[in-house]
Amino acid sequence: MVDLFSLIDDEPKWGTIEEIERRNRIKLSIAAYSYEFENVSIMSDGDFDSLSKKINPNVLTGHDELDRFFKEEFMPDTGMWIHNHPCLDGIKRLYMLNYFWKFN
């Protein structure tokens, strides 16, 4: 079983380039979802911008649909791309499991 909180820790202390990219995309997607759909900021604008700049759409993570999405639709200067995220239900589930209880 995956420890979901390990996906949202600060800087990773392990992982391949692909694993770190996956983790950053998940963390950023949860933050964008939180802001755009729940009207809650789970990280500062500066942290969001910093993490956005770390996203490398050219890294293939093994999930073809998400790799295509980040290559074609991700924009680091906004979180609006989350509205077209192909796994939005999963992002919502991660938000609910990890953050919902903190703000409600």
MOPAC internal coordinates of N, CA, C and O (Angstrom, degrees):
PM7 1SCF
backbone

  N    0.0000 0     0.00 0     0.00 0    0    0    0
  C    1.4474 1     0.00 0     0.00 0    1    0    0
  C    1.5256 1   109.19 1     0.00 0    2    1    0
  O    1.2310 1   120.55 1   -42.81 1    3    2    1
  N    1.3168 1   116.56 1   137.19 1    3    2    1
  C    1.4601 1   122.45 1  -179.94 1    5    3    2
  C    1.5178 1   109.51 1   -81.35 1    6    5    3
  O    1.2310 1   120.49 1   -48.65 1    7    6    5
  N    1.3255 1   116.66 1   131.35 1    7    6    5
  C    1.4555 1   122.14 1   173.44 1    9    7    6
  C    1.5194 1   107.56 1   -78.34 1   10    9    7
  O    1.2310 1   119.94 1   -74.84 1   11   10    9
  N    1.3375 1   117.72 1   105.16 1   11   10    9
  C    1.4581 1   121.30 1  -175.12 1   13   11   10
  C    1.5174 1   112.54 1   -61.94 1   14   13   11
  O    1.2310 1   119.98 1   148.82 1   15   14   13
  N    1.3261 1   117.64 1   -31.18 1   15   14   13
  C    1.4559 1   118.72 1   179.94 1   17   15   14
  C    1.5156 1   111.69 1   -68.56 1   18   17   15
  O    1.2310 1   119.70 1   153.42 1   19   18   17
  N    1.3308 1   118.18 1   -26.58 1   19   18   17
  C    1.4618 1   119.46 1   177.29 1   21   19   18
  C    1.5277 1   110.90 1   -68.29 1   22   21   19
  O    1.2310 1   120.14 1   159.82 1   23   22   21
  N    1.3177 1   117.34 1   -20.18 1   23   22   21
  C    1.4617 1   121.13 1   178.12 1   25   23   22
  C    1.5210 1   112.34 1   -75.14 1   26   25   23
  O    1.2310 1   120.36 1   160.21 1   27   26   25
  N    1.3222 1   116.92 1   -19.79 1   27   26   25
  C    1.4576 1   119.25 1  -174.42 1   29   27   26
  C    1.5226 1   112.85 1  -117.51 1   30   29   27
  O    1.2310 1   119.61 1  -172.03 1   31   30   29
  N    1.3321 1   118.35 1     7.97 1   31   30   29
  C    1.4618 1   121.62 1   174.76 1   33   31   30
  C    1.5095 1   110.52 1   -57.67 1   34   33   31
  O    1.2310 1   121.19 1    -3.63 1   35   34   33
  N    1.3139 1   115.33 1   176.37 1   35   34   33
  C    1.4571 1   119.70 1   173.49 1   37   35   34
  C    1.5196 1   108.66 1   -66.85 1   38   37   35
  O    1.2310 1   119.37 1    35.41 1   39   38   37
  N    1.2928 1   118.81 1  -144.59 1   39   38   37
  C    1.4647 1   122.17 1  -175.11 1   41   39   38
  C    1.5241 1   111.94 1   -57.15 1   42   41   39
  O    1.2310 1   120.22 1   -44.36 1   43   42   41
  N    1.3245 1   117.18 1   135.64 1   43   42   41
  C    1.4641 1   120.04 1   178.40 1   45   43   42
  C    1.5263 1   110.83 1   -67.85 1   46   45   43
  O    1.2310 1   121.22 1   -34.20 1   47   46   45
  N    1.3158 1   115.27 1   145.80 1   47   46   45
  C    1.4489 1   121.24 1   179.16 1   49   47   46
  C    1.5294 1   110.59 1  -107.82 1   50   49   47
  O    1.2310 1   120.82 1  -170.27 1   51   50   49
  N    1.3001 1   116.03 1     9.73 1   51   50   49
  C    1.4590 1   122.12 1  -177.30 1   53   51   50
  C    1.5194 1   108.59 1  -154.65 1   54   53   51
  O    1.2310 1   121.19 1    -7.69 1   55   54   53
  N    1.2929 1   115.33 1   172.31 1   55   54   53
  C    1.4583 1   120.45 1   167.29 1   57   55   54
  C    1.5084 1   115.41 1   111.62 1   58   57   55
  O    1.2310 1   122.51 1   -28.51 1   59   58   57
  N    1.3086 1   112.80 1   151.49 1   59   58   57
  C    1.4585 1   120.89 1   173.75 1   61   59   58
  C    1.5225 1   108.62 1   -77.22 1   62   61   59
  O    1.2310 1   120.23 1    -8.00 1   63   62   61
  N    1.3018 1   117.17 1   172.00 1   63   62   61
  C    1.4653 1   121.03 1   176.89 1   65   63   62
  C    1.5272 1   110.01 1   -57.45 1   66   65   63
  O    1.2310 1   120.36 1   138.82 1   67   66   65
  N    1.3266 1   116.92 1   -41.18 1   67   66   65
  C    1.4615 1   121.39 1  -179.01 1   69   67   66
  C    1.5310 1   110.86 1   -65.91 1   70   69   67
  O    1.2310 1   120.32 1   138.03 1   71   70   69
  N    1.3368 1   117.00 1   -41.97 1   71   70   69
  C    1.4649 1   120.68 1  -179.49 1   73   71   70
  C    1.5308 1   111.08 1   -66.10 1   74   73   71
  O    1.2310 1   120.65 1   138.27 1   75   74   73
  N    1.3105 1   116.36 1   -41.73 1   75   74   73
  C    1.4619 1   120.40 1   178.73 1   77   75   74
  C    1.5281 1   110.09 1   -65.70 1   78   77   75
  O    1.2310 1   120.25 1   139.46 1   79   78   77
  N    1.3271 1   117.13 1   -40.54 1   79   78   77
  C    1.4701 1   120.82 1   177.71 1   81   79   78
  C    1.5233 1   110.26 1   -62.42 1   82   81   79
  O    1.2310 1   120.16 1   135.04 1   83   82   81
  N    1.3379 1   117.30 1   -44.96 1   83   82   81
  C    1.4702 1   120.95 1   178.07 1   85   83   82
  C    1.5203 1   110.32 1   -57.77 1   86   85   83
  O    1.2310 1   120.94 1   132.26 1   87   86   85
  N    1.3294 1   115.81 1   -47.74 1   87   86   85
  C    1.4540 1   121.62 1  -178.47 1   89   87   86
  C    1.5326 1   110.84 1   -60.12 1   90   89   87
  O    1.2310 1   120.32 1   134.38 1   91   90   89
  N    1.3244 1   117.00 1   -45.62 1   91   90   89
  C    1.4589 1   120.56 1   180.00 1   93   91   90
  C    1.5262 1   111.49 1   -64.80 1   94   93   91
  O    1.2310 1   120.33 1   140.33 1   95   94   93
  N    1.3248 1   116.97 1   -39.67 1   95   94   93
  C    1.4694 1   119.81 1   178.35 1   97   95   94
  C    1.5185 1   111.25 1   -64.79 1   98   97   95
  O    1.2310 1   120.42 1   139.96 1   99   98   97
  N    1.3192 1   116.81 1   -40.04 1   99   98   97
  C    1.4652 1   120.72 1   178.81 1  101   99   98
  C    1.5207 1   110.02 1   -65.36 1  102  101   99
  O    1.2310 1   120.51 1   131.18 1  103  102  101
  N    1.3211 1   116.64 1   -48.82 1  103  102  101
  C    1.4613 1   121.28 1  -178.78 1  105  103  102
  C    1.5343 1   110.60 1   -59.53 1  106  105  103
  O    1.2310 1   120.58 1   134.58 1  107  106  105
  N    1.3303 1   116.50 1   -45.42 1  107  106  105
  C    1.4623 1   120.71 1  -179.82 1  109  107  106
  C    1.5284 1   111.04 1   -66.57 1  110  109  107
  O    1.2310 1   120.42 1   140.80 1  111  110  109
  N    1.3177 1   116.81 1   -39.20 1  111  110  109
  C    1.4680 1   120.71 1   179.05 1  113  111  110
  C    1.5220 1   111.08 1   -64.09 1  114  113  111
  O    1.2310 1   119.95 1   139.49 1  115  114  113
  N    1.3262 1   117.71 1   -40.51 1  115  114  113
  C    1.4647 1   120.67 1   177.78 1  117  115  114
  C    1.5260 1   109.78 1   -64.00 1  118  117  115
  O    1.2310 1   120.33 1   137.58 1  119  118  117
  N    1.3281 1   116.98 1   -42.42 1  119  118  117
  C    1.4747 1   120.27 1   179.55 1  121  119  118
  C    1.5252 1   110.91 1   -64.71 1  122  121  119
  O    1.2310 1   120.02 1   138.03 1  123  122  121
  N    1.3187 1   117.56 1   -41.97 1  123  122  121
  C    1.4678 1   121.04 1   178.92 1  125  123  122
  C    1.5301 1   110.18 1   -65.78 1  126  125  123
  O    1.2310 1   120.40 1   136.92 1  127  126  125
  N    1.3290 1   116.85 1   -43.08 1  127  126  125
  C    1.4656 1   120.73 1   177.62 1  129  127  126
  C    1.5300 1   110.07 1   -59.28 1  130  129  127
  O    1.2310 1   120.74 1   132.22 1  131  130  129
  N    1.3141 1   116.19 1   -47.78 1  131  130  129
  C    1.4522 1   121.77 1  -177.91 1  133  131  130
  C    1.5230 1   111.44 1   -56.16 1  134  133  131
  O    1.2310 1   121.17 1   134.27 1  135  134  133
  N    1.3054 1   115.37 1   -45.73 1  135  134  133
  C    1.4702 1   120.81 1  -177.75 1  137  135  134
  C    1.5298 1   111.64 1   -72.00 1  138  137  135
  O    1.2310 1   120.75 1   133.46 1  139  138  137
  N    1.3146 1   116.16 1   -46.54 1  139  138  137
  C    1.4667 1   120.52 1  -174.23 1  141  139  138
  C    1.5288 1   114.07 1   -75.95 1  142  141  139
  O    1.2310 1   120.09 1   145.16 1  143  142  141
  N    1.3346 1   117.44 1   -34.84 1  143  142  141
  C    1.4666 1   120.18 1  -174.40 1  145  143  142
  C    1.5242 1   113.80 1  -106.75 1  146  145  143
  O    1.2310 1   120.22 1   149.16 1  147  146  145
  N    1.3339 1   117.19 1   -30.84 1  147  146  145
  C    1.4623 1   120.21 1  -175.96 1  149  147  146
  C    1.5301 1   112.62 1  -106.31 1  150  149  147
  O    1.2310 1   120.51 1   173.41 1  151  150  149
  N    1.3444 1   116.62 1    -6.59 1  151  150  149
  C    1.4576 1   122.03 1  -178.27 1  153  151  150
  C    1.5330 1   111.89 1    58.04 1  154  153  151
  O    1.2310 1   121.31 1  -141.05 1  155  154  153
  N    1.3405 1   115.10 1    38.95 1  155  154  153
  C    1.4608 1   122.58 1  -179.11 1  157  155  154
  C    1.5247 1   107.89 1  -130.63 1  158  157  155
  O    1.2310 1   120.81 1   -47.07 1  159  158  157
  N    1.3221 1   116.05 1   132.93 1  159  158  157
  C    1.4635 1   119.93 1   175.22 1  161  159  158
  C    1.5157 1   108.73 1   -97.29 1  162  161  159
  O    1.2310 1   120.40 1   -61.17 1  163  162  161
  N    1.3349 1   116.83 1   118.83 1  163  162  161
  C    1.4617 1   120.24 1   178.29 1  165  163  162
  C    1.5242 1   111.17 1   -97.72 1  166  165  163
  O    1.2310 1   120.35 1   175.16 1  167  166  165
  N    1.3307 1   116.94 1    -4.84 1  167  166  165
  C    1.4621 1   121.94 1   173.38 1  169  167  166
  C    1.5222 1   107.37 1  -149.68 1  170  169  167
  O    1.2310 1   121.35 1   -21.90 1  171  170  169
  N    1.3136 1   115.03 1   158.10 1  171  170  169
  C    1.4654 1   119.45 1  -179.65 1  173  171  170
  C    1.5268 1   109.82 1   -68.69 1  174  173  171
  O    1.2310 1   120.94 1   -18.24 1  175  174  173
  N    1.3200 1   115.81 1   161.76 1  175  174  173
  C    1.4665 1   120.66 1   176.20 1  177  175  174
  C    1.5247 1   110.29 1   -59.35 1  178  177  175
  O    1.2310 1   120.72 1   140.79 1  179  178  177
  N    1.3230 1   116.23 1   -39.21 1  179  178  177
  C    1.4601 1   120.27 1   179.10 1  181  179  178
  C    1.5159 1   112.57 1   -63.58 1  182  181  179
  O    1.2310 1   120.64 1   137.66 1  183  182  181
  N    1.3422 1   116.39 1   -42.34 1  183  182  181
  C    1.4681 1   120.35 1   177.65 1  185  183  182
  C    1.5261 1   110.82 1   -66.20 1  186  185  183
  O    1.2310 1   120.66 1   140.76 1  187  186  185
  N    1.3366 1   116.34 1   -39.24 1  187  186  185
  C    1.4602 1   120.32 1   178.10 1  189  187  186
  C    1.5275 1   109.93 1   -62.46 1  190  189  187
  O    1.2310 1   120.67 1   133.18 1  191  190  189
  N    1.3311 1   116.33 1   -46.82 1  191  190  189
  C    1.4655 1   120.57 1   179.99 1  193  191  190
  C    1.5251 1   111.14 1   -62.49 1  194  193  191
  O    1.2310 1   120.64 1   138.23 1  195  194  193
  N    1.3253 1   116.39 1   -41.77 1  195  194  193
  C    1.4682 1   120.96 1   179.93 1  197  195  194
  C    1.5317 1   111.00 1   -63.26 1  198  197  195
  O    1.2310 1   120.75 1   134.67 1  199  198  197
  N    1.3330 1   116.18 1   -45.33 1  199  198  197
  C    1.4612 1   119.99 1   179.14 1  201  199  198
  C    1.5234 1   110.64 1   -67.08 1  202  201  199
  O    1.2310 1   120.06 1   142.03 1  203  202  201
  N    1.3248 1   117.50 1   -37.97 1  203  202  201
  C    1.4687 1   121.07 1   177.98 1  205  203  202
  C    1.5206 1   111.13 1   -58.01 1  206  205  203
  O    1.2310 1   120.84 1   140.05 1  207  206  205
  N    1.3183 1   115.99 1   -39.95 1  207  206  205
  C    1.4623 1   120.69 1  -179.13 1  209  207  206
  C    1.5269 1   112.31 1   -69.05 1  210  209  207
  O    1.2310 1   120.25 1   159.25 1  211  210  209
  N    1.3441 1   117.14 1   -20.75 1  211  210  209
  C    1.4638 1   120.72 1   178.28 1  213  211  210
  C    1.5309 1   112.31 1   -80.37 1  214  213  211
  O    1.2310 1   120.34 1   162.01 1  215  214  213
  N    1.3319 1   116.96 1   -17.99 1  215  214  213
  C    1.4619 1   119.84 1  -177.99 1  217  215  214
  C    1.5223 1   108.90 1   -67.95 1  218  217  215
  O    1.2310 1   121.34 1   -51.39 1  219  218  217
  N    1.3278 1   115.04 1   128.61 1  219  218  217
  C    1.4653 1   120.93 1   178.52 1  221  219  218
  C    1.5232 1   108.06 1  -118.18 1  222  221  219
  O    1.2310 1   119.93 1   -81.51 1  223  222  221
  N    1.3154 1   117.74 1    98.49 1  223  222  221
  C    1.4650 1   121.24 1  -177.60 1  225  223  222
  C    1.5265 1   113.77 1   -62.14 1  226  225  223
  O    1.2310 1   119.83 1   166.25 1  227  226  225
  N    1.3192 1   117.94 1   -13.75 1  227  226  225
  C    1.4645 1   120.84 1   179.23 1  229  227  226
  C    1.5212 1   113.15 1   -83.14 1  230  229  227
  O    1.2310 1   120.14 1   169.14 1  231  230  229
  N    1.3311 1   117.34 1   -10.86 1  231  230  229
  C    1.4622 1   120.27 1   177.36 1  233  231  230
  C    1.5236 1   108.47 1   -80.06 1  234  233  231
  O    1.2310 1   120.76 1   -56.26 1  235  234  233
  N    1.3158 1   116.16 1   123.74 1  235  234  233
  C    1.4614 1   121.51 1   177.27 1  237  235  234
  C    1.5224 1   108.36 1   -87.63 1  238  237  235
  O    1.2310 1   121.06 1   -56.14 1  239  238  237
  N    1.3235 1   115.57 1   123.86 1  239  238  237
  C    1.4565 1   120.59 1  -174.48 1  241  239  238
  C    1.5284 1   113.65 1  -100.55 1  242  241  239
  O    1.2310 1   120.60 1   175.07 1  243  242  241
  N    1.3250 1   116.46 1    -4.93 1  243  242  241
  C    1.4562 1   119.61 1  -178.54 1  245  243  242
  C    1.5149 1   113.51 1    98.04 1  246  245  243
  O    1.2310 1   119.96 1   178.55 1  247  246  245
  N    1.2970 1   117.68 1    -1.45 1  247  246  245
  C    1.4679 1   121.93 1   176.32 1  249  247  246
  C    1.5245 1   106.64 1  -116.00 1  250  249  247
  O    1.2310 1   121.25 1   -84.83 1  251  250  249
  N    1.3261 1   115.22 1    95.17 1  251  250  249
  C    1.4659 1   120.82 1  -171.98 1  253  251  250
  C    1.5221 1   113.93 1   -53.43 1  254  253  251
  O    1.2310 1   120.40 1   135.66 1  255  254  253
  N    1.3238 1   116.84 1   -44.34 1  255  254  253
  C    1.4651 1   120.19 1  -177.13 1  257  255  254
  C    1.5325 1   111.28 1   -64.48 1  258  257  255
  O    1.2310 1   120.48 1   136.50 1  259  258  257
  N    1.3489 1   116.68 1   -43.50 1  259  258  257
  C    1.4618 1   119.44 1   179.47 1  261  259  258
  C    1.5205 1   111.87 1   -72.64 1  262  261  259
  O    1.2310 1   120.37 1   144.45 1  263  262  261
  N    1.3225 1   116.90 1   -35.55 1  263  262  261
  C    1.4689 1   119.63 1   176.35 1  265  263  262
  C    1.5272 1   109.95 1   -61.26 1  266  265  263
  O    1.2310 1   120.02 1   137.14 1  267  266  265
  N    1.3271 1   117.57 1   -42.86 1  267  266  265
  C    1.4502 1   121.71 1   177.51 1  269  267  266
  C    1.5287 1   110.49 1   -63.95 1  270  269  267
  O    1.2310 1   120.70 1   135.16 1  271  270  269
  N    1.3293 1   116.26 1   -44.84 1  271  270  269
  C    1.4554 1   120.66 1  -179.80 1  273  271  270
  C    1.5302 1   111.25 1   -58.01 1  274  273  271
  O    1.2310 1   120.26 1   130.60 1  275  274  273
  N    1.3306 1   117.11 1   -49.40 1  275  274  273
  C    1.4625 1   119.09 1  -178.04 1  277  275  274
  C    1.5252 1   111.64 1   -68.06 1  278  277  275
  O    1.2310 1   120.01 1   149.83 1  279  278  277
  N    1.3037 1   117.58 1   -30.17 1  279  278  277
  C    1.4681 1   120.20 1   178.09 1  281  279  278
  C    1.5363 1   111.58 1   -73.38 1  282  281  279
  O    1.2310 1   120.10 1   141.27 1  283  282  281
  N    1.3276 1   117.42 1   -38.73 1  283  282  281
  C    1.4603 1   121.41 1  -172.73 1  285  283  282
  C    1.5256 1   114.99 1   -98.50 1  286  285  283
  O    1.2310 1   119.31 1   151.74 1  287  286  285
  N    1.3271 1   118.92 1   -28.26 1  287  286  285
  C    1.4632 1   119.69 1  -171.04 1  289  287  286
  C    1.5264 1   115.28 1  -120.90 1  290  289  287
  O    1.2310 1   119.89 1   161.05 1  291  290  289
  N    1.3139 1   117.81 1   -18.95 1  291  290  289
  C    1.4612 1   120.49 1  -178.98 1  293  291  290
  C    1.5239 1   110.62 1   -67.78 1  294  293  291
  O    1.2310 1   120.96 1   -44.84 1  295  294  293
  N    1.3365 1   115.77 1   135.16 1  295  294  293
  C    1.4587 1   122.24 1   176.21 1  297  295  294
  C    1.5340 1   107.09 1  -129.98 1  298  297  295
  O    1.2310 1   119.82 1   -63.45 1  299  298  297
  N    1.3268 1   117.94 1   116.55 1  299  298  297
  C    1.4591 1   120.05 1  -173.66 1  301  299  298
  C    1.5242 1   115.06 1   -68.10 1  302  301  299
  O    1.2310 1   119.37 1   164.97 1  303  302  301
  N    1.3089 1   118.81 1   -15.03 1  303  302  301
  C    1.4638 1   120.55 1  -175.94 1  305  303  302
  C    1.5290 1   113.68 1   -94.62 1  306  305  303
  O    1.2310 1   119.87 1  -171.97 1  307  306  305
  N    1.3232 1   117.86 1     8.03 1  307  306  305
  C    1.4635 1   122.07 1   179.29 1  309  307  306
  C    1.5226 1   109.10 1  -155.40 1  310  309  307
  O    1.2310 1   120.84 1   -15.30 1  311  310  309
  N    1.3175 1   115.99 1   164.70 1  311  310  309
  C    1.4644 1   120.62 1   174.82 1  313  311  310
  C    1.5224 1   112.34 1  -107.44 1  314  313  311
  O    1.2310 1   120.74 1  -173.68 1  315  314  313
  N    1.3276 1   116.19 1     6.32 1  315  314  313
  C    1.4645 1   120.24 1  -176.74 1  317  315  314
  C    1.5286 1   113.01 1   -62.49 1  318  317  315
  O    1.2310 1   119.80 1   155.19 1  319  318  317
  N    1.3141 1   117.99 1   -24.81 1  319  318  317
  C    1.4622 1   122.22 1   179.92 1  321  319  318
  C    1.5271 1   112.12 1   -57.93 1  322  321  319
  O    1.2310 1   120.26 1   156.62 1  323  322  321
  N    1.3382 1   117.10 1   -23.38 1  323  322  321
  C    1.4646 1   119.80 1  -176.93 1  325  323  322
  C    1.5289 1   111.34 1   -61.08 1  326  325  323
  O    1.2310 1   119.95 1   153.66 1  327  326  325
  N    1.3173 1   117.69 1   -26.34 1  327  326  325
  C    1.4664 1   120.59 1  -179.45 1  329  327  326
  C    1.5310 1   111.99 1   -63.06 1  330  329  327
  O    1.2310 1   119.87 1   156.19 1  331  330  329
  N    1.3239 1   117.85 1   -23.81 1  331  330  329
  C    1.4695 1   121.77 1   179.87 1  333  331  330
  C    1.5228 1   112.85 1  -105.67 1  334  333  331
  O    1.2310 1   119.88 1  -170.82 1  335  334  333
  N    1.3182 1   117.83 1     9.18 1  335  334  333
  C    1.4655 1   121.63 1  -177.04 1  337  335  334
  C    1.5311 1   109.81 1   -60.37 1  338  337  335
  O    1.2310 1   119.86 1   -51.03 1  339  338  337
  N    1.3307 1   117.87 1   128.97 1  339  338  337
  C    1.4711 1   120.16 1  -175.99 1  341  339  338
  C    1.5311 1   114.27 1   -70.92 1  342  341  339
  O    1.2310 1   119.72 1   164.98 1  343  342  341
  N    1.3180 1   118.14 1   -15.02 1  343  342  341
  C    1.4698 1   121.38 1   179.73 1  345  343  342
  C    1.5268 1   110.41 1  -119.72 1  346  345  343
  O    1.2310 1   120.58 1  -138.19 1  347  346  345
  N    1.3079 1   116.50 1    41.81 1  347  346  345
  C    1.4595 1   121.38 1  -174.57 1  349  347  346
  C    1.5264 1   112.45 1   -59.98 1  350  349  347
  O    1.2310 1   119.64 1   144.06 1  351  350  349
  N    1.3228 1   118.29 1   -35.94 1  351  350  349
  C    1.4665 1   120.37 1   178.18 1  353  351  350
  C    1.5288 1   111.04 1   -62.48 1  354  353  351
  O    1.2310 1   120.34 1   140.35 1  355  354  353
  N    1.3190 1   116.96 1   -39.65 1  355  354  353
  C    1.4585 1   120.87 1   177.83 1  357  355  354
  C    1.5236 1   112.19 1   -67.50 1  358  357  355
  O    1.2310 1   120.38 1   140.69 1  359  358  357
  N    1.3240 1   116.88 1   -39.31 1  359  358  357
  C    1.4631 1   121.18 1   177.19 1  361  359  358
  C    1.5266 1   109.59 1   -63.97 1  362  361  359
  O    1.2310 1   120.44 1   136.78 1  363  362  361
  N    1.3281 1   116.76 1   -43.22 1  363  362  361
  C    1.4664 1   120.64 1   177.18 1  365  363  362
  C    1.5226 1   110.58 1   -60.22 1  366  365  363
  O    1.2310 1   120.39 1   136.67 1  367  366  365
  N    1.3175 1   116.86 1   -43.33 1  367  366  365
  C    1.4714 1   121.08 1   179.84 1  369  367  366
  C    1.5295 1   110.80 1   -61.08 1  370  369  367
  O    1.2310 1   120.08 1   137.05 1  371  370  369
  N    1.3395 1   117.45 1   -42.95 1  371  370  369
  C    1.4620 1   120.67 1   178.32 1  373  371  370
  C    1.5313 1   111.13 1   -64.79 1  374  373  371
  O    1.2310 1   120.52 1   140.12 1  375  374  373
  N    1.3269 1   116.62 1   -39.88 1  375  374  373
  C    1.4638 1   120.18 1   175.92 1  377  375  374
  C    1.5304 1   110.14 1   -60.35 1  378  377  375
  O    1.2310 1   120.80 1   131.14 1  379  378  377
  N    1.3269 1   116.08 1   -48.86 1  379  378  377
  C    1.4655 1   120.30 1  -177.72 1  381  379  378
  C    1.5267 1   111.48 1   -61.41 1  382  381  379
  O    1.2310 1   120.29 1   139.00 1  383  382  381
  N    1.3217 1   117.05 1   -41.00 1  383  382  381
  C    1.4621 1   120.88 1  -179.26 1  385  383  382
  C    1.5199 1   113.24 1   -69.95 1  386  385  383
  O    1.2310 1   120.14 1   146.08 1  387  386  385
  N    1.3164 1   117.34 1   -33.92 1  387  386  385
  C    1.4549 1   120.50 1  -171.31 1  389  387  386
  C    1.5219 1   115.90 1  -106.40 1  390  389  387
  O    1.2310 1   119.73 1   157.81 1  391  390  389
  N    1.3362 1   118.12 1   -22.19 1  391  390  389
  C    1.4573 1   119.54 1  -173.25 1  393  391  390
  C    1.5142 1   115.73 1  -129.47 1  394  393  391
  O    1.2310 1   119.50 1   150.76 1  395  394  393
  N    1.3185 1   118.55 1   -29.24 1  395  394  393
  C    1.4618 1   121.24 1  -172.79 1  397  395  394
  C    1.5243 1   111.49 1   -52.21 1  398  397  395
  O    1.2310 1   120.29 1   134.46 1  399  398  397
  N    1.3179 1   117.06 1   -45.54 1  399  398  397
  C    1.4596 1   121.32 1  -176.80 1  401  399  398
  C    1.5270 1   112.00 1   -65.18 1  402  401  399
  O    1.2310 1   119.38 1   158.29 1  403  402  401
  N    1.3185 1   118.78 1   -21.71 1  403  402  401
  C    1.4666 1   121.38 1  -179.61 1  405  403  402
  C    1.5261 1   111.59 1   -76.05 1  406  405  403
  O    1.2310 1   120.40 1   155.74 1  407  406  405
  N    1.3418 1   116.84 1   -24.26 1  407  406  405
  C    1.4508 1   120.33 1  -173.85 1  409  407  406
  C    1.5191 1   113.68 1  -113.96 1  410  409  407
  O    1.2310 1   120.01 1  -179.07 1  411  410  409
  N    1.3167 1   117.59 1     0.93 1  411  410  409
  C    1.4635 1   120.54 1  -179.86 1  413  411  410
  C    1.5076 1   111.20 1  -130.14 1  414  413  411
  O    1.2310 1   120.10 1   180.00 1  415  414  413

